[in-house]
């Protein structure tokens, strides 16, 4: 069985990040998966209703995506506006896309309050990172989708190979 992979659109070269940039990941595995038609491109923030560009946002008080989903934390933008609802809506839309395409795996950009899976920023807007997952990564994991960061693409390749062998 060939597995589809949910991938952050910014990693595929789309200029959808908050600052209007991409964060293109050049990697032979990603190239091969694109040729094989495995990639399902998503930008949870655009899917949630944000525009490009938009103010930077972080999960407040060094919390993480699971706390946001539980209603115990919020996502705020650089100006202090509560943008939690848009982040949750985007995460839900990404989950719908993953389910529609039967994605069991996701490759998401680290650091993002949506897609971060190993680290996110602490809400102080001072470039302070902490271990944790963004809202989308947390929701996908809660629904059994294995999430890998952009720095873990090799591990995802190995995991896919094992999954497709049996």
C-alpha positions as CSV (number, residue, x, y, z in Angstrom):
1,X,0.0,0.0,0.0
2,X,1.3,3.5,-0.9
3,X,0.6,5.9,1.9
4,X,-0.2,9.6,1.3
5,X,1.6,12.2,3.4
6,X,0.1,15.5,4.7
7,X,2.8,18.2,4.2
8,X,3.0,21.8,5.2
9,X,2.5,23.9,2.1
10,X,5.4,26.2,3.0
11,X,7.8,23.2,2.9
12,X,6.7,22.6,-0.7
13,X,7.6,26.2,-1.7
14,X,4.3,27.9,-1.3
15,X,4.7,31.5,0.1
16,X,2.1,31.0,2.8
17,X,4.0,31.7,6.0
18,X,2.9,34.7,8.2
19,X,5.6,36.9,6.6
20,X,4.6,35.8,3.0
21,X,7.6,33.5,2.6
22,X,8.0,29.8,2.0
23,X,10.3,27.5,3.9
24,X,11.1,25.2,1.0
25,X,12.5,21.8,2.0
26,X,14.8,20.5,-0.8
27,X,15.1,16.8,-0.2
28,X,15.3,13.8,-2.5
29,X,12.6,12.0,-0.5
30,X,10.2,14.9,-0.8
31,X,10.9,15.0,-4.6
32,X,10.2,11.3,-4.9
33,X,7.0,11.5,-2.9
34,X,5.8,14.4,-5.1
35,X,6.5,12.4,-8.3
36,X,4.6,9.4,-6.8
37,X,1.6,11.6,-6.0
38,X,1.8,10.9,-2.3
39,X,1.7,14.6,-1.1
40,X,-1.4,16.3,0.3
41,X,-0.4,20.0,0.7
42,X,-2.0,21.9,3.6
43,X,-1.6,25.3,5.3
44,X,-3.7,25.1,8.4
45,X,-3.5,28.8,9.0
46,X,-4.9,29.6,5.5
47,X,-7.4,26.9,5.9
48,X,-8.5,28.5,9.2
49,X,-9.1,31.9,7.5
50,X,-5.8,33.8,7.9
51,X,-4.4,36.0,5.1
52,X,-0.8,36.3,3.8
53,X,0.9,38.2,5.2
54,X,-0.4,38.2,8.8
55,X,1.0,39.2,12.2
56,X,3.2,36.5,13.8
57,X,1.4,34.4,16.4
58,X,2.5,32.2,19.3
59,X,0.8,30.0,21.9
60,X,0.7,32.2,25.0
61,X,2.4,31.5,28.3
62,X,4.6,28.7,27.1
63,X,1.7,26.4,26.5
64,X,1.2,24.0,23.6
65,X,-1.4,22.8,21.1
66,X,-3.0,20.2,23.3
67,X,-3.7,22.9,25.9
68,X,-5.3,25.1,23.2
69,X,-7.5,22.2,22.0
70,X,-8.6,21.5,25.6
71,X,-9.5,25.2,26.0
72,X,-6.8,25.9,28.6
73,X,-4.5,28.1,26.4
74,X,-4.9,30.6,23.6
75,X,-3.0,31.7,20.6
76,X,-2.2,35.4,20.3
77,X,-0.7,37.5,17.6
78,X,2.1,40.0,17.9
79,X,-0.5,42.7,18.6
80,X,-2.2,40.8,21.4
81,X,-5.2,39.7,19.5
82,X,-6.7,36.3,20.4
83,X,-6.6,34.2,17.2
84,X,-7.2,30.9,18.9
85,X,-10.4,30.2,17.0
86,X,-8.7,30.5,13.6
87,X,-5.9,28.1,14.6
88,X,-8.4,25.6,15.9
89,X,-10.5,25.9,12.7
90,X,-7.3,25.4,10.6
91,X,-6.3,22.3,12.6
92,X,-9.8,20.8,12.1
93,X,-9.6,21.5,8.4
94,X,-6.2,19.9,8.1
95,X,-7.6,16.8,10.0
96,X,-10.5,16.7,7.5
97,X,-8.0,16.8,4.6
98,X,-5.9,14.0,6.2
99,X,-8.9,11.8,6.6
100,X,-10.2,12.5,3.1
101,X,-6.8,11.3,1.7
102,X,-6.3,8.6,4.3
103,X,-3.0,10.2,5.4
104,X,-1.5,8.3,8.3
105,X,1.6,10.4,8.3
106,X,2.4,14.2,8.3
107,X,5.5,16.2,7.6
108,X,5.1,19.6,9.2
109,X,7.3,22.7,9.6
110,X,8.7,22.9,13.1
111,X,8.3,26.0,15.3
112,X,4.9,27.0,13.9
113,X,2.0,27.5,16.4
114,X,0.0,25.3,14.0
115,X,2.5,22.8,12.6
116,X,5.4,22.7,15.1
117,X,5.9,19.1,16.4
118,X,9.1,19.1,18.3
119,X,9.3,22.8,19.3
120,X,7.2,26.0,19.3
121,X,7.8,29.5,20.6
122,X,6.8,30.4,24.1
123,X,4.4,33.3,23.5
124,X,6.8,36.1,24.5
125,X,7.7,37.0,20.9
126,X,11.3,36.9,21.9
127,X,12.5,33.9,19.8
128,X,12.4,31.7,22.9
129,X,11.6,28.1,22.0
130,X,10.3,25.2,24.1
131,X,9.5,21.6,23.5
132,X,5.9,21.2,22.4
133,X,3.5,20.8,19.5
134,X,1.4,23.4,17.7
135,X,-2.4,23.1,17.4
136,X,-2.6,21.2,14.2
137,X,0.2,18.8,15.1
138,X,-1.5,18.1,18.4
139,X,-4.8,17.4,16.8
140,X,-3.4,15.1,14.2
141,X,-1.5,13.1,16.8
142,X,-4.7,12.9,18.9
143,X,-6.3,11.2,15.9
144,X,-3.6,8.7,15.3
145,X,-1.6,10.5,12.6
146,X,2.1,10.2,13.0
147,X,3.7,13.7,12.8
148,X,7.3,14.3,11.8
149,X,9.1,17.7,11.7
150,X,10.9,18.9,8.6
151,X,14.2,17.9,10.3
152,X,12.9,14.3,10.7
153,X,12.2,13.6,7.0
154,X,14.7,10.7,7.0
155,X,12.9,9.1,9.9
156,X,9.6,9.5,8.1
157,X,11.1,7.8,5.0
158,X,12.2,4.9,7.2
159,X,8.7,4.7,8.9
160,X,7.0,4.8,5.5
161,X,9.2,2.0,4.2
162,X,8.3,-0.2,7.3
163,X,4.6,0.6,6.9
164,X,4.6,-0.4,3.3
165,X,6.5,-3.6,3.8
166,X,3.8,-5.1,6.0
